[in-house]
Amino acid sequence: MPDGTHAPIHYPRELFTAMDAHTVELWGPPGPPGGPDAGRNVDRAALVETMRLARAGTHLWDECLRAGCARPSPWTGFDSFFHRAPIVAMRGTREYNAYYRMLRDELHAFMELFA
């Protein structure tokens, strides 16, 4: 469009109906809104600990990403995409932090070797 905006894209409703049916076929019917834990009381101490671990792990991940600025770089963009998976699956756990601590140490060892 001349003003730089994009024309809206309209998908046929049948596409979403088919996608919904396929999702139910793969994963079963959707659960209650908010997930299975909706309405439960939260253990505040456990939540605070999980958030502390998640924040520490995020800092470790940031150190790993910053290692990519070194020359020669200890890893590629593909490597960083691969090592992003634990963020999704394990954030807020001790294993998550241990994984990124080990990765950070390995990247820094490479950087020292070729400095």
Secondary structure per residue as TSV (DSSP state, phi and psi in degrees):
chain	resnum	aa	ss	phi	psi
A	1	M	-	360.0	150.2
A	2	P	T	-61.6	-32.3
A	3	D	T	-84.5	4.7
A	4	G	S	89.9	-4.8
A	5	T	-	-83.3	164.3
A	6	H	-	-104.7	143.8
A	7	A	-	-69.0	141.9
A	8	P	-	-64.6	145.9
A	9	I	-	-101.7	128.8
A	10	H	-	-110.9	119.6
A	11	Y	-	-98.7	145.2
A	12	P	-	-66.5	139.6
A	13	R	H	-57.1	-31.1
A	14	E	H	-60.5	-32.5
A	15	L	H	-61.1	-45.9
A	16	F	H	-70.7	-34.8
A	17	T	H	-62.4	-43.6
A	18	A	H	-65.7	-40.7
A	19	M	H	-64.5	-42.3
A	20	D	H	-62.1	-43.6
A	21	A	H	-63.2	-41.0
A	22	H	H	-66.4	-40.5
A	23	T	H	-61.9	-45.1
A	24	V	H	-63.7	-38.3
A	25	E	H	-61.8	-41.1
A	26	L	H	-75.9	-46.1
A	27	W	H	-112.6	-6.8
A	28	G	-	88.6	175.2
A	29	P	S	-67.9	154.2
A	30	P	-	-65.8	149.6
A	31	G	-	-83.5	-168.7
A	32	P	S	-66.8	152.8
A	33	P	T	-57.0	135.8
A	34	G	T	88.1	-3.3
A	35	G	-	88.5	176.7
A	36	P	T	-67.7	-19.7
A	37	D	T	-95.5	4.7
A	38	A	T	-60.5	135.1
A	39	G	T	88.5	-8.6
A	40	R	-	-78.9	151.4
A	41	N	-	-71.6	146.5
A	42	V	-	-98.3	133.9
A	43	D	-	-77.8	102.6
A	44	R	H	-60.2	-40.8
A	45	A	H	-63.4	-41.1
A	46	A	H	-67.1	-39.1
A	47	L	H	-63.8	-44.1
A	48	V	H	-62.6	-42.0
A	49	E	H	-65.2	-41.8
A	50	T	H	-62.1	-42.8
A	51	M	H	-66.4	-37.9
A	52	R	H	-63.2	-45.9
A	53	L	H	-63.8	-40.2
A	54	A	H	-64.2	-41.6
A	55	R	H	-66.3	-44.3
A	56	A	H	-62.0	-41.6
A	57	G	H	-65.7	-35.8
A	58	T	H	-65.1	-37.5
A	59	H	H	-65.7	-38.6
A	60	L	H	-63.7	-42.9
A	61	W	H	-62.1	-40.3
A	62	D	H	-61.3	-41.5
A	63	E	H	-62.2	-38.2
A	64	C	H	-63.6	-45.9
A	65	L	H	-62.9	-40.1
A	66	R	H	-65.9	-24.8
A	67	A	H	-63.2	-24.1
A	68	G	T	-67.3	-12.5
A	69	C	T	-80.6	-13.9
A	70	A	S	-67.8	155.0
A	71	R	S	-125.8	118.5
A	72	P	S	-71.1	149.0
A	73	S	-	-73.9	136.5
A	74	P	S	-75.1	-10.1
A	75	W	S	-156.4	165.6
A	76	T	-	-104.1	173.7
A	77	G	H	-60.2	-38.1
A	78	F	H	-60.7	-43.1
A	79	D	H	-59.1	-43.8
A	80	S	H	-66.2	-34.2
A	81	F	H	-64.9	-43.6
A	82	F	H	-60.7	-45.2
A	83	H	T	-80.3	5.4
A	84	R	T	-81.2	-19.6
A	85	A	H	-54.5	-43.0
A	86	P	H	-60.6	-25.6
A	87	I	H	-60.7	-40.6
A	88	V	H	-76.0	-42.1
A	89	A	H	-89.6	-27.2
A	90	M	H	-129.8	8.0
A	91	R	T	-54.8	137.3
A	92	G	T	87.1	11.9
A	93	T	S	-116.9	161.0
A	94	R	H	-65.4	-34.8
A	95	E	H	-64.1	-37.4
A	96	Y	H	-59.7	-48.1
A	97	N	H	-67.1	-39.6
A	98	A	H	-63.0	-40.3
A	99	Y	H	-60.2	-50.4
A	100	Y	H	-73.6	-27.1
A	101	R	H	-66.5	-43.8
A	102	M	H	-64.4	-43.1
A	103	L	H	-63.4	-45.5
A	104	R	H	-59.0	-45.2
A	105	D	H	-63.4	-38.9
A	106	E	H	-66.1	-41.9
A	107	L	H	-65.1	-42.2
A	108	H	H	-67.3	-35.4
A	109	A	H	-63.3	-40.8
A	110	F	H	-62.5	-43.6
A	111	M	H	-62.8	-39.9
A	112	E	H	-67.8	-37.1
A	113	L	H	-63.2	-36.9
A	114	F	T	-107.6	14.8
A	115	A	-	-76.4	360.0
